[in-house]
Amino acid sequence: MNNVQVNRDIAVVGASAGGVEALRVLVRALPRDYAATLFVVLHVAPESPSILDRLLDNVSSLPVRRAEDGRTFRRGEIWVAPPDHHLVLREDAMQVSRGPRENRHRPSIDVLFRSAAIAYGPRVTGVVLTGMLDDGAAGLWAVKTRGGIAVVQDPDDAAYPDMPMNALEVVEADHCLPLADIPACIAALARERVLPRARTEGDKLELEVRMAVDNTATMEQLDALGERSTLTCPECGGALWEMHEPPPRFRCHVGHAYTMRTLVASQSERLESALWAALRELEESEALARRIAEKAVQRHDNNTARIFTDRAGERASHADVLRQLLKEIPAAAAVPAGSPVEADSNA
């Protein structure tokens, strides 16, 4: 066992809606002698020409760069996940990957946090900031499980409190603070000395990270992760395995992963899409039935005209029911993956 103490020199930060300004506040206040490396995931649209690294670099006394596959890093640097790529930490290097989305996002906060927990254990400080739904909660649990520190923005202080609130439901945070107090907190944590923990190879967390990077898992490995459920993946239609580690969540055989809240949101979006498609089909069917009835009238075929006029009326009635249902569907519980909210903030 290695008894040589090390610093808490790895910090991972996750943010979603409202995150651009929150991250600017955070990095602006970090001191020049910050004794850790900071890695950032912000949910952005896949096609976003994200300039988050430049936005943060403009206000930071530390260098801010976009993460690159295989790059090494040093203390006093800030690295930002590129759009549409997971950021994964290995020992002494970073990796970027277009593996399957987690919680409908790529990059995913959970992927970064989980990989940091595996590679660096007690050296990690995980920070969850403003955002919708609960990406980051499972990753913060992994950080705590491996001996790291959990820092969560006070939900009352967050522009969007869902992510901090959900993280606090899963993890007993070491620090729950207003955003303005977090930079000083993580700067002090970076100076703390801890004993490194031996890395455990081949466990469930390691398997989940491999799936996020290159989707190498087998059905048998997924059976070891959780139990096969009767639910299906909203993205690919595959079977979902239910995992019971906090928070309870699901993963399909190609790697897409969801917490329960995210799965409900995804199903709601899929249901709404199906209803809009059904409304379109009904309206087209009504229009065609009326055309057939009109042609029949011109031919003095009253029986056919009556049949298709009645059919058009039925289609119109069913369409009215769907329109009412669509009006009553509640607004989505989260900013959808790749939403213009964050994309515009990064433009």
NORSULLIN-V438074 format. One record per helix or strand of 3 or more residues. SS is the DSSP state (2 for helix, 1 for strand). FROM is the first residue (numbers start at 1). TO is the last residue. Records with the same first field share a line. If there is no record, write none. Layout:
SS->FROM-TO  FROM-TO
//
This chain:
1->5-7  10-15  37-42  63-66  77-80  86-90  93-97  124-128  149-153  175-177  193-195  227-232  239-243  249-252  257-259
2->19-28  52-57  109-123  137-145  155-157  162-170  179-189  204-214  219-225  260-298  302-328  340-346
//
